[in-house]
């Protein structure tokens, strides 16, 4: 046994005491919560076990929902990725920002660094911020005008430096050629999960904001071979319904959720960490079905925009909660501002509404009006059509820009949008169409006025 002097004993005692007290301070529920947003790519509303799926295996996400709040009427701000991610980062509708479709390698549009992103807001309150994974808020990567490093992140890890195209899930990654592998036969989702765990460990001394933005389950689908094989042997495996490749990719995401939660528990941070999980748009119909919802990615039917949304915060959210409150990706920004007690600048426009009171159980569901604006200069490769939409209360109206066709549905008794009421309820059709067009005129006009400011 090694001998130490009395002074060494005293120093060791106070070192340990300081560590314990510091540990307790970090875990104190009244302090600013750590915040983790986990965003899946192209994940359909009904792919998780807690949303009724009996083929895919998502035990960690299911436990996250059971221990927190599961939303049944959550929406993406757009039916494709880039505009929804703009809404998440800025709290502004993509129609206002002026980017309403996904950006490809030929597109010179980008999210200007002049926008005050949510990570920059949180930094004003001492948060350490990290982006891990997909950004996709710039088109021409060679000019780097909208790269994440210009948006105030403290750390940017494994985020694409080239156009992601159809995805790439095994090292070497063609859209991240400078990223070396850390393991043999490295799988991208596993790498991002490990980076998330490492970020939490080194950031635990102060409040942190982690945006874990997965590239999965975006096509082309590519699950880990051993996990894919497991699902191929399951009863009911198919090409769209119960897709083994998609299930395998989702299991890897779910595994990362479990590792993150365990890391938080090991560090004593679990109680006061807010975790939000959702997706950027609905599932792609080439590889899955969003049933009972109609449609999928690139469409304004429910299958293209309704999302799984889980919120877990043991210190504040009652376990087992299920909310029917209509929410939107736009709402995340003002919700986090309210939770952290940040007042946005007076000239900052926020299009979303805070649902902080919903999370804390102090508000009952309120009727909402949501808007979508999806003009397409060219046909989408998935067959999506140029359109706008509005949901007001239980009614939802879609206006197609190419033909002028109008569809009207009552979601309270027609979730699958099978019964078009546009001719049978003409008063509601006229009311909602006028409301949609008035919103569009004002919001898109605001966007054009901001072009000079945000170059």
Secondary structure, DSSP 8 states (H G I E B T S, - for coil): -----HHHHHHHHHHHHHHHHHHHHHH-TTS--EEEEEEESS--TT-SGGGT-SSS--HHHHHHHHTSEEEEEEE-SSSSHHHHHHHHHHSS-HHHHT--S---TT---B--TTS--HHHHHHTTT-EEEEEE----BS-TTT-TT-GGGGT-SEEES--SS--TT---BSS-TT-TT---SSTT-BHHHHHHHHHHHHHHHHTTS-EEEEEE--TT-SS----HHHHHHHHTSTT-BSSTTBHHHHHHHHHHHHHHHHHHHHHHHTT-STTEEEEEEESS---TTT---TTS---TTSSSHHHHEEEEEEE-TTTS-TTEEE---EETHHHHHHHHHHHT----TT----S---HHHHTT-------EEEEEE--SS--TT----EEEEEETTEEEEEETTT--EEEEETTT-TT-----TTT-HHHHHHHHHHHHHHHHHHHHHHHHTTTTT-
